[in-house]
Amino acid sequence: MNLNASIIDQQVRALAGKLKDQFADRLNIKTDEPKLRSASFVLLCVKTVLDLTEDEAMDCMTEGGSDFGVDAVEVSDVADGEFTVTLFQGKYKQDLEGDANFPENGITKAIQAVRLLFDPASVVAENKRKRPPAGAPEFLRYGSCFLGMLMGKYLLGELGTQLETLDHRNFTQAKDLAEQNGEGYFQKAVTEVQSALSKLYGGQSVSLQRLSATFRRGDLIEELNTQPGLPLAQPAI
């Protein structure tokens, strides 16, 4: 073991001993020593990279089931309408003399986590666009992003939360709702978009070219925003 690895290992072991009770209470890590050291390593990374206290770093930890391999999440304050999300995924090998690599499926899980964390319903809508079900409306090929936004609105309404407060603490609940009710959200969104298109065009036949252009304009968003619930934003298309 080289000197740098030895120093880090000492810090990890010290944190594991010092915060053992907190790891047990918050993350249900009790008698599993390797898992305790792995969580301690992630906490050390969070604390160091983000310059946080141990308590602040502990609040970022998500170690446990249904986390898509994301071990910690930190969401910054909103500034000028933007915020930064930092995801941590760590692997701490017990044999530090080894030459292990980060597993490829770990990266895949992290990408899935980002998609589901910020727009869990859009995954359903995009899959419908790629593989349209029988009898799907023509606008599906152009409007999956609109459907995804509406589905996200329904999901947030059922969660009783706002987008700003959707984070790792309610991530599992949001994912479960999206999986359980995704088809219902999709059908409701299709109905709402069909109604908005009907109002915009008065029920007349619309060419595919015009239909495609409709989903790049703001008037459809304005019509959809006349419905109760969270307002939608114009998607970047």
Backbone hydrogen bonds, N-H to C=O, Kabsch-Sander energy under -0.5 kcal/mol:
donor,donor_aa,acceptor,acceptor_aa,energy
6,S,2,N,-2.2
7,I,3,L,-2.3
8,I,4,N,-2.3
9,D,5,A,-2.5
10,Q,6,S,-2.0
11,Q,7,I,-1.9
12,V,8,I,-2.7
13,R,9,D,-2.6
14,A,10,Q,-2.1
15,L,11,Q,-2.4
16,A,12,V,-2.5
17,G,13,R,-2.0
18,K,14,A,-2.5
19,L,15,L,-2.9
20,K,17,G,-0.6
23,F,19,L,-2.6
24,A,20,K,-1.8
25,D,21,D,-2.5
26,R,22,Q,-3.1
27,L,22,Q,-0.5
27,L,23,F,-1.5
28,N,24,A,-0.7
29,I,23,F,-1.9
30,K,28,N,-0.8
33,E,31,T,-1.2
36,L,32,D,-2.1
37,R,33,E,-2.4
38,S,34,P,-2.2
39,A,35,K,-2.5
40,S,36,L,-2.1
41,F,37,R,-2.3
42,V,38,S,-2.1
43,L,39,A,-2.5
44,L,40,S,-2.3
45,C,41,F,-2.1
46,V,42,V,-2.7
47,K,43,L,-2.8
48,T,44,L,-2.3
49,V,45,C,-3.1
50,L,46,V,-2.1
51,D,47,K,-0.5
52,L,47,K,-1.4
57,A,53,T,-2.6
58,M,54,E,-2.4
59,D,55,D,-1.7
60,C,56,E,-0.6
60,C,57,A,-1.0
61,M,57,A,-0.6
61,M,58,M,-1.1
62,T,71,D,-3.0
63,E,71,D,-0.9
67,D,64,G,-0.6
70,V,67,D,-2.2
71,D,69,G,-0.6
71,D,88,F,-2.6
72,A,88,F,-1.4
73,V,60,C,-2.4
74,E,86,T,-2.1
76,S,74,E,-0.5
76,S,84,T,-2.9
79,A,82,E,-3.2
82,E,79,A,-1.6
86,T,74,E,-2.8
87,L,85,V,-0.5
88,F,72,A,-2.6
93,K,91,K,-0.6
96,L,94,Q,-1.0
98,G,95,D,-1.5
106,G,103,P,-1.0
107,I,103,P,-0.8
107,I,104,E,-0.8
108,T,104,E,-1.6
109,K,105,N,-2.3
110,A,106,G,-1.7
111,I,107,I,-2.1
112,Q,108,T,-2.2
113,A,109,K,-2.2
114,V,110,A,-2.0
115,R,111,I,-2.0
116,L,112,Q,-2.7
117,L,113,A,-2.7
118,F,114,V,-1.8
119,D,115,R,-2.0
122,S,119,D,-0.8
123,V,119,D,-0.7
124,V,121,A,-0.7
125,A,121,A,-1.6
126,E,122,S,-2.7
127,N,123,V,-2.0
128,K,124,V,-1.9
129,R,125,A,-1.8
130,K,126,E,-2.2
131,R,127,N,-2.2
136,A,133,P,-1.8
140,L,137,P,-1.6
141,R,138,E,-1.0
142,Y,139,F,-1.3
143,G,139,F,-2.5
144,S,140,L,-0.5
147,L,143,G,-2.5
148,G,144,S,-2.6
149,M,145,C,-2.0
150,L,146,F,-2.4
151,M,147,L,-2.7
152,G,148,G,-2.3
153,K,149,M,-2.0
154,Y,150,L,-2.3
155,L,151,M,-2.4
156,L,152,G,-2.6
157,G,153,K,-2.1
158,E,154,Y,-2.2
159,L,155,L,-2.2
160,G,156,L,-1.3
161,T,156,L,-2.0
165,T,162,Q,-1.2
166,L,163,L,-1.5
167,D,165,T,-0.9
170,N,167,D,-1.4
171,F,167,D,-0.6
174,A,170,N,-2.3
175,K,171,F,-2.7
176,D,172,T,-2.5
177,L,173,Q,-2.3
178,A,174,A,-2.4
179,E,175,K,-2.1
180,Q,176,D,-2.6
181,N,177,L,-3.1
182,G,178,A,-0.9
185,Y,181,N,-2.8
186,F,182,G,-2.5
187,Q,183,E,-2.4
188,K,184,G,-2.1
189,A,185,Y,-2.4
190,V,186,F,-2.5
191,T,187,Q,-2.1
192,E,188,K,-2.0
193,V,189,A,-2.6
194,Q,190,V,-2.6
195,S,191,T,-2.1
196,A,192,E,-2.1
197,L,193,V,-2.7
198,S,194,Q,-2.2
199,K,195,S,-1.9
200,L,196,A,-2.0
201,Y,197,L,-2.3
202,G,198,S,-1.1
203,G,198,S,-0.9
204,Q,201,Y,-1.8
211,L,207,S,-2.6
212,S,208,L,-2.7
213,A,209,Q,-1.8
214,T,210,R,-1.9
215,F,211,L,-1.1
216,R,213,A,-1.8
217,R,214,T,-1.4
222,E,218,G,-2.3
223,E,219,D,-2.1
224,L,220,L,-2.6
225,N,221,I,-2.1
226,T,223,E,-1.3
227,Q,224,L,-1.5
237,I,235,P,-0.9
